[in-house]
Amino acid sequence: MKIHILLASLIFAIATPMLHAAQPAIIQQADSAYTADNYMEAATLYQTAIDSLGTSTDLYYNLGNAMYRMGKPGQAVVAYERALRLDPTNADARTNLEFVNSRLIDRPAERGTLIGNMLDTASLTLHSNSWAWIAFGGFLVFLGAIALYMFCPSVIWRKIGFFGGFIVLILAVISGFLSARNAALCQATDKAVIIVPSTILSTSPRAPRDRSEEAILLHEGTKMRILDSVTTRTDSVKSVWLDVEIDNQHRAWIDRKAVEII
């Protein structure tokens, strides 16, 4: 069962892409809890379903909705991002992610170059496998066009085979590139989201001791890229600090406990 958010009124509706009776009992319980506005129980049940039944774009989507209604935008962002990794074409998850991002204190800035962002957007319009099949089909058409050029007695058809094959080959190469780009984006493990209300990042892998060691104040839901990690010990207490980059501009250290890796 898929739970939708209507952005204009912030009302969640329920859509049923499959028969309710065909769903596992735990998902039915989670949907019922959500419908009854018991979002904490719903989130717990959705997470239990993910752990026991396996990952699902719909389960992560519904988990994100429950987390947002609980007032946990950071966890909602994580859930929507995970839903999109499983299915980059999940328009509902993308819409809700954009909505939650628009409500964050630290709104995400445009990252990367214009061309790079356009390629990322294009690659996520289809699954990686779909792009791969398009590339494979294009290559087969290219071989057929080459055969037409080599063996057809008609000059016109030979020209069609030559130029058509050249165009199809370019499209096949682009599709293959988008397939690889899609896979890289969906399988990356270097992204994290802040899940605490706010945290002060440090200039070194330890809690800031004074203002000179405070790098930047960030709030829940902010997404960042992990560059490195170190384990430190202070008074026999072990802690993990992540070297992160925010919006390709700021680089600092953050306590591992303050973030959730997507």
Protein Blocks (a to p, Z undefined) as FASTA:
>chain_A
ZZdddfklopacdddfbcfklpcfklmmmmmmmmnopaklmmmmmmmmmmmnopcfklmm
mmmmmmmmnopaklmmmmmmmmmmmmmmlmklmmmmmmmmmmpmbdcddehjfklmmmmm
mmmmpcfklmmmmmmmmmmmmmmmmmmmmmmmblklmmmmmmmmmmmmmmmmmmmmmmmm
mmmmmmpckbccdfbfbdcddfbdcddfbfklpmbdcdehiacddfbdcdddeehiacdd
ddddehhlagcdddfklpccZZ
